[in-house]
Amino acid sequence: MRPGRGPRVHFSLRSPFSWMAIERLRREIPDAHDVVEFIPFWDPDPETERRLAARGGEFHYQQMSKAKHLYILHDTKRMAARLKLDMRWPVDIDPWWEIPHLAFLKARDLGAEAAFYTEVTEARWTRGENICDPAVITAIEHRCGLDGAGLARTPDDSELRERGVDCLFRAYEDDIFGIPYFRVGRERYWGLDRFDWFLADLLRTLGDRRFDTDTAGGCG
């Protein structure tokens, strides 16, 4: 879905709770990418942060404590098991989050938003791969049939950078402080544990729309 003020989710490819919430959304609504706007949210690098500040925005999210991080490691595995998701916790060493999130925006331009999202989340959460590694993104590009698109080089594209700043500025305007964060009309829901409320509001908003029965986001 293109930018607007309809149903939307601010998501992060870094967050396991974002991954699980969107997995639930895609199970319930197979064509979720057509009816909900997916807005990437990530820890900006200095260049993105500078551009964001130049617009008068800032990054609300604060890094968690060690105690909270350890709890989340346990909680994530427990919740993934309940959702019957195979999960392998990735190790992030000096990650550059612009690479996968800006690649998502470019994949959207190329008509492969759902396909790219499927592949990048499977790489990170099912296989434990480093999705900030250009080689990993290039492999995903190939699996999605986007050879030559240069998804791994998206941080070098100034116009795409600016669109990434658009996403973070919208998060700033929406007072986003954590991920996943859902919006339907005036209602807002933060976290995986509010997903059912979001879904109920979303279905009421969509009314009698009849959804496709194919699974979302296959590559190839």
Secondary structure, 3 states (H helix, E strand, C coil): CCCCCCCEEEECCCCHHHHHHHHHHHHHCCCHHHHCEEEECCCCCHHHHHHHHHCCCCCCCCCCCHHHHHHHHHHHHHHHHHCCCCCCCCCCCCCCCHHHHHHHHHHHHCCCHHHHHHHHHHHHHHCCCCCCCHHHHHHHHHHCCCCCCCHHHHHHCHHHHHHHHHHHHHHHHCCCCCCCEEEECCEEEECHHHHHHHHHHHHHHHCCCCCCCCCCCCCC
